[in-house]
Amino acid sequence: MIGIRHQSIRFKEGNPIGVILDIDTFQRIESIIEDHGLAHLMDEVSNEEELEREDAIKLYKSSDIK
């Protein structure tokens, strides 16, 4: 597991309510989450038909994805 440097924000009673991360740690966490999401999306479409570039462009232009 990665070491996550942080500071806790607590109520007067000592119960944690939040966390402060330095920007480098935040960016590492963000990158890990994005990579995980991308891998998940790639798995979802792994069995779909691959398109040639021109066919993909035609499909994109004819759809409401824009």
Phi, psi and omega in degrees: 000146180283146175283126182247107176282131180205165172239138180266144172255130186232151169294169176304325182287350179099358179286129180292139178233351181191175182220143172247128178244145172288158188298323179297316178296315179302315181295324176295315179297315180301317180296318179297316180296316179297317179297319179296316179297317179297316179299320179297315179296321179295322177296321181300325185255009185297335181262001180280157180293136176276143179249147170289159184307309183297321178294321178294320179296316179298316180297317180298314182294332181270358183257175177263018183294329185309000000 
